[in-house]
């Protein structure tokens, strides 16, 4: 498993550790501290806070490099800062805020002023965290809302001007690949295939993953190869579906209409996958793997948590019977009761049933015996891709240096 949830490192602890590594790092820390004090005395505009970090050279010592992954979606703004560890990476800092950037987008085709202001406020916080932590390498992406809005690129330019962050509008294919990369450690390699799905605010990504079986006993499970057989991005997410059908009062017939709409959109992809693969004869040879607020909410309600706990949710298995029971219990609640639930909350109370409808359509199309819940996804995929790229770059440098030494050696 490439990533292990860990407590956030404390700032003082990191300063002590860096101080022991040598005078050069101590001087660098002193310079950073002086810079902080200068900024406190004379604040600068936010556009000067965070430079473009995507192509900055990493630290000489890989364990010193701090990586950041930022995902601005239709509903959420999420940031993860981490450093490499022997089993993947260790989280240093994290941030998440519901900004509803895609609010009203389905009706107007543009990002609204209030929604853009909410997103920029959250991005300023992300920029400050990245600067204070000393992030060296970062990738910052925007997904469905910015892809589809007519003023999406204008908003990206505004973000750069007001926060200093260079957001990249990713394609649906890149988004699907990052989602799989982030969730890959949770795939059951004893199965022949799995359906990975990410229910977002403005779109839903589905990826049919093929596996070649379990790794040899005693070996790293990553030795079992996986490949993407097919994928699709559906133009419906929890925000867009709730805005079309309603999310506050959701009687049974409205919920059924949402399920039917998603099922209709799913059918061409389902037919394509069935035609191109050996379809499992039963639900035991493949499984579902869901990464989204919807599936983590369902898991939290299923576990009866008094408050959401990622360590108890990430990686658990749930049966379809349990999912249906949770969905029916949420349908029986009115808006106030959903908002009061500790694993739903007011910010998701009008969206959770739209998410349940999307998931129910997926589960009907792919009747697996098991669902695995992932409280991870795009950000983790970004972090691993950045770290893998740096590792490959260092290996190329070492090979080049060895080759140059061999050519320069006497008698070569």
C-alpha positions in Angstrom: 0.0 0.0 0.0 1.5 3.3 -1.1 0.0 5.7 1.3 -0.7 5.3 5.0 -2.9 7.8 6.8 -0.8 9.7 9.3 -1.1 12.5 11.8 -0.1 15.9 10.5 3.4 16.8 11.3 3.9 19.7 13.8 5.8 22.7 12.5 8.2 22.8 15.5 9.1 19.2 15.0 10.0 19.8 11.4 12.2 22.7 12.3 14.1 20.6 14.8 14.6 17.8 12.3 15.8 20.1 9.6 18.1 21.9 12.1 20.0 18.6 12.7 20.6 18.0 9.0 23.2 20.8 8.6 24.0 24.4 8.7 22.7 25.0 5.1 19.2 24.0 6.0 19.4 25.9 9.3 20.3 29.1 7.3 17.5 28.4 4.9 15.1 28.1 7.8 16.4 31.4 9.3 15.8 33.1 5.9 12.3 31.8 5.7 11.6 32.9 9.3 12.9 36.4 8.5 10.7 36.5 5.4 7.7 35.6 7.6 8.4 38.4 10.0 8.9 40.9 7.1 5.5 39.9 5.6 3.8 40.3 9.0 5.1 43.8 9.3 4.4 44.8 5.7 1.7 42.5 4.1 2.0 42.0 0.4 -0.9 41.4 -2.1 -1.9 37.8 -2.3 -0.8 37.6 -6.0 2.8 37.5 -4.6 2.2 34.7 -2.2 2.7 31.6 -4.2 4.8 31.2 -7.4 4.3 28.6 -10.0 5.7 25.5 -8.4 5.0 22.9 -11.1 8.5 22.9 -12.6 10.7 23.9 -9.7 13.6 21.5 -9.1 13.0 19.3 -6.0 15.4 19.2 -3.0 18.6 17.2 -3.3 17.4 15.0 -0.4 14.1 13.4 -1.5 12.8 13.3 2.1 13.2 17.1 2.2 10.9 17.7 -0.8 7.4 18.9 0.2 4.8 18.1 -2.5 1.3 19.7 -2.8 -1.8 18.5 -4.6 -4.7 20.9 -5.1 -8.0 19.8 -6.5 -10.6 22.5 -7.2 -13.8 20.7 -8.1 -17.4 21.7 -8.8 -18.3 21.4 -5.1 -15.0 21.2 -3.1 -11.6 22.8 -2.9 -9.1 20.3 -1.4 -5.4 20.6 -0.7 -2.9 17.9 0.5 0.7 18.6 1.4 3.0 15.6 1.9 6.6 14.3 1.9 7.8 11.0 0.6 8.0 8.1 3.1 9.2 4.5 2.7 5.6 3.2 2.1 4.4 6.1 -0.1 4.0 9.5 1.5 3.2 11.1 4.9 0.7 13.9 5.1 2.1 17.2 6.5 -0.9 19.4 6.1 -4.4 19.2 4.6 -7.3 21.5 3.8 -10.9 21.1 2.5 -13.7 23.5 2.0 -17.0 23.2 0.2 -17.1 26.2 -2.2 -19.8 25.1 -4.7 -18.0 26.7 -7.6 -20.5 25.0 -10.0 -23.6 26.5 -8.3 -26.1 27.4 -11.0 -23.7 26.4 -13.8 -26.1 23.9 -15.3 -28.7 26.7 -15.9 -26.4 29.6 -16.9 -23.4 27.9 -18.4 -21.1 30.3 -16.5 -19.4 30.4 -13.1 -21.3 32.9 -10.8 -19.6 35.8 -9.1 -20.5 34.6 -5.6 -19.2 31.1 -6.4 -15.9 32.4 -7.8 -15.4 34.6 -4.7 -15.9 31.6 -2.4 -13.4 29.5 -4.4 -10.8 32.3 -4.4 -11.1 32.8 -0.7 -10.4 29.0 -0.2 -7.5 29.2 -2.7 -5.9 32.0 -0.8 -5.8 29.8 2.2 -4.3 27.0 0.1 -1.7 29.4 -1.2 -0.8 30.6 2.3 -0.4 27.0 3.5 1.8 26.0 0.6 4.0 29.1 1.2 4.3 28.6 5.0 5.1 24.9 4.6 7.8 25.5 2.0 6.3 23.4 -0.8 8.7 22.7 -3.5 6.7 20.7 -6.0 3.0 21.1 -6.7 0.3 20.3 -9.2 -3.0 22.3 -9.0 -6.0 21.2 -11.0 -9.5 22.3 -11.8 -12.1 19.8 -13.0 -15.6 19.7 -14.3 -16.9 23.2 -13.4 -14.0 25.0 -15.1 -14.0 22.6 -18.0 -17.6 23.3 -18.9 -18.1 26.9 -17.9 -17.8 29.5 -20.7 -15.8 31.7 -18.4 -13.7 28.9 -17.0 -10.4 30.1 -18.5 -11.2 33.7 -17.4 -11.6 32.4 -13.8 -8.3 30.6 -14.0 -6.6 33.8 -15.0 -8.2 35.6 -12.2 -7.1 33.0 -9.7 -3.5 33.4 -10.9 -3.7 37.2 -10.5 -5.4 37.2 -7.0 -3.8 34.1 -5.4 -0.6 33.4 -7.4 -1.7 29.8 -8.0 -1.5 28.4 -11.6 -4.5 26.1 -11.9 -4.6 23.6 -14.7 -7.9 22.5 -16.2 -7.5 18.8 -16.7 -9.2 16.6 -19.2 -11.8 14.0 -18.3 -9.2 11.3 -19.2 -6.5 12.8 -17.0 -9.0 13.1 -14.2 -10.0 9.4 -14.5 -6.4 8.3 -14.5 -5.6 10.3 -11.4 -8.6 8.9 -9.6 -7.4 5.3 -10.3 -3.8 6.2 -9.3 -5.0 7.6 -6.0 -7.2 4.6 -5.2 -5.0 1.8 -6.6 -3.7 0.5 -3.2 -7.3 -0.4 -2.3 -8.0 -2.6 -5.3 -8.5 -6.3 -4.5 -5.8 -7.9 -6.7 -7.4 -11.3 -6.3 -10.3 -10.1 -8.5 -10.0 -10.0 -12.3 -11.5 -6.6 -12.6 -13.0 -3.7 -10.7 -15.2 -0.6 -11.4 -13.7 2.5 -9.9 -16.0 5.5 -9.8 -15.7 9.0 -8.6 -19.0 10.9 -8.0 -18.1 14.5 -8.2 -20.1 17.7 -8.1 -20.4 18.3 -11.9 -19.4 15.0 -13.4 -19.0 11.3 -12.5 -16.0 9.3 -13.7 -16.2 5.5 -14.2 -13.2 3.4 -14.9 -13.2 -0.3 -15.7 -9.9 -1.6 -14.3 -8.4 -5.0 -15.3 -6.1 -6.9 -13.1 -3.9 -9.9 -13.8 -4.5 -11.6 -10.5 -2.8 -11.6 -7.1 0.9 -11.0 -6.6 3.1 -14.0 -5.6 2.8 -14.7 -1.9 5.2 -12.6 0.2 5.7 -10.0 -2.6 4.5 -6.4 -2.7 0.9 -6.4 -3.9 1.8 -3.6 -6.3 3.6 -6.3 -8.4 0.1 -7.3 -9.6 -0.4 -5.2 -12.7 -3.5 -3.2 -13.4 -4.7 -1.5 -16.6 -7.6 0.7 -17.5 -9.8 -1.2 -19.9 -12.3 1.6 -20.5 -13.5 4.8 -18.9 -16.2 7.4 -19.3 -17.1 10.8 -17.8 -20.8 11.3 -17.3 -22.0 15.0 -17.3 -23.8 14.6 -14.1 -22.7 15.0 -10.5 -24.3 15.7 -7.1 -24.6 19.5 -7.7 -26.0 19.3 -11.3 -28.4 16.4 -10.5 -29.7 18.1 -7.3 -30.2 21.4 -9.1 -32.2 19.6 -11.8 -34.4 17.5 -9.6 -34.2 19.2 -6.2 -32.2 18.2 -3.1 -34.1 19.6 -0.1 -37.4 17.8 -0.5 -36.8 14.5 -2.2 -39.8 12.2 -2.3 -39.5 8.7 -3.6 -40.6 9.5 -7.1 -38.1 12.3 -7.5 -35.3 10.0 -6.3 -36.4 7.3 -8.8 -36.2 9.9 -11.6 -32.7 10.7 -10.7 -31.7 7.0 -10.7 -33.4 6.6 -14.1 -31.6 9.6 -15.6 -28.2 8.3 -14.5 -29.0 4.8 -15.6 -29.8 6.1 -19.1 -26.5 7.9 -19.3 -24.6 4.8 -18.0 -26.1 2.4 -20.6 -23.8 3.0 -23.6 -20.6 2.6 -21.4 -22.0 -0.6 -19.8 -22.8 -2.1 -23.2 -19.3 -1.1 -24.4 -17.6 -2.7 -21.5 -19.6 -5.9 -21.8 -18.8 -6.2 -25.5 -15.1 -5.7 -25.0 -14.4 -7.9 -21.9 -15.2 -11.3 -20.5 -18.1 -10.4 -18.2 -17.9 -11.9 -14.7 -20.4 -14.7 -14.3 -21.1 -13.5 -10.7 -20.4 -10.6 -8.5 -17.5 -12.3 -6.7 -14.9 -11.9 -9.5 -15.0 -8.1 -9.5 -15.8 -5.4 -7.1 -16.8 -1.7 -6.9 -14.4 0.9 -5.6 -16.0 4.3 -4.8 -14.1 7.5 -4.1 -16.3 10.5 -3.3 -18.1 12.3 -0.5 -21.2 10.2 -1.3 -19.6 6.8 -0.6 -17.7 8.1 2.5 -21.0 9.6 3.8 -22.7 6.2 3.3 -19.9 4.5 5.1 -20.0 6.9 8.0 -23.8 6.5 8.4 -23.5 2.7 8.1 -20.9 2.6 10.9 -23.0 4.9 13.1 -20.2 7.3 13.7 -20.9 10.2 16.1 -18.5 12.2 13.9 -16.8 11.4 10.7 -13.5 9.5 11.1 -11.3 8.9 8.0 -9.3 6.2 9.7 -12.4 4.1 10.2 -13.9 4.8 6.7 -11.0 4.6 4.3 -10.6 1.1 2.9 -13.7 -0.6 4.5 -15.9 -3.0 2.6 -19.7 -2.6 2.5 -22.3 -4.9 1.0 -25.0 -3.8 -1.4 -27.6 -4.6 1.3 -25.9 -2.2 3.7 -25.8 0.5 1.1 -29.5 0.1 0.3 -30.4 0.2 4.0 -28.4 3.5 4.5 -30.0 5.0 1.4 -33.5 4.2 2.5 -32.8 5.7 6.0 -31.6 8.9 4.3 -34.7 9.0 2.1 -36.8 8.7 5.2 -35.2 11.8 6.8 -36.3 15.3 6.0 -33.8 18.0 5.2 -33.4 19.1 8.8 -32.6 15.6 10.0 -30.1 15.0 7.2 -28.4 18.3 8.0 -28.2 17.4 11.7 -26.6 14.0 11.0 -22.9 14.1 12.0 -21.8 12.3 8.8 -23.9 14.4 6.4 -24.0 18.0 7.8 -25.7 21.1 6.5 -23.3 21.5 3.6 -24.1 18.1 2.1 -27.7 17.7 3.2 -29.2 18.9 -0.1 -26.7 16.9 -2.2 -26.4 13.5 -0.5 -29.5 11.9 -2.0 -28.4 12.9 -5.5 -25.2 11.1 -4.8 -27.1 8.1 -3.5 -29.1 8.1 -6.8 -25.9 8.1 -8.9 -24.4 5.3 -6.8 -27.6 3.2 -7.0 -27.6 3.5 -10.8 -24.0 2.3 -10.9 -24.7 -0.6 -8.5 -27.6 -1.8 -10.5 -25.6 -1.8 -13.7 -22.6 -3.5 -12.0 -24.2 -5.8 -9.4 -21.1 -6.6 -7.4 -21.1 -8.4 -4.1 -18.8 -5.8 -2.5 -18.1 -2.1 -2.5 -14.8 -0.7 -1.1 -14.8 2.8 0.2 -11.9 5.2 -0.6 -11.4 8.4 1.3 -8.7 9.3 -1.2 -8.6 10.1 -4.9 -7.3 12.9 -7.2 -5.0 14.5 -4.7 -3.3 11.2 -3.8 -3.0 10.4 -7.5 -1.3 13.8 -8.1 1.1 13.3 -5.2 2.2 9.8 -6.3 2.6 11.0 -10.0 4.8 13.9 -8.9 6.9 11.6 -6.6 7.2 8.9 -9.3 8.3 11.5 -11.9 11.0 12.8 -9.5 12.2 9.2 -8.8 12.4 8.5 -12.6 14.3 11.8 -13.1 16.9 10.9 -10.4 17.4 7.5 -11.9 18.0 9.0 -15.4 20.6 11.3 -13.9 22.4 8.5 -12.1 22.4 6.4 -15.3 23.8 9.4 -17.3 26.5 10.1 -14.7 27.5 6.4 -14.7 27.7 6.4 -18.5 29.8 9.6 -18.5 32.2 8.1 -15.9 32.5 4.9 -17.9 33.3 6.9 -21.1 35.9 9.0 -19.3 37.6 6.1 -17.6 41.2 5.2 -19.0 41.1 2.6 -21.7 37.4 3.1 -22.3 
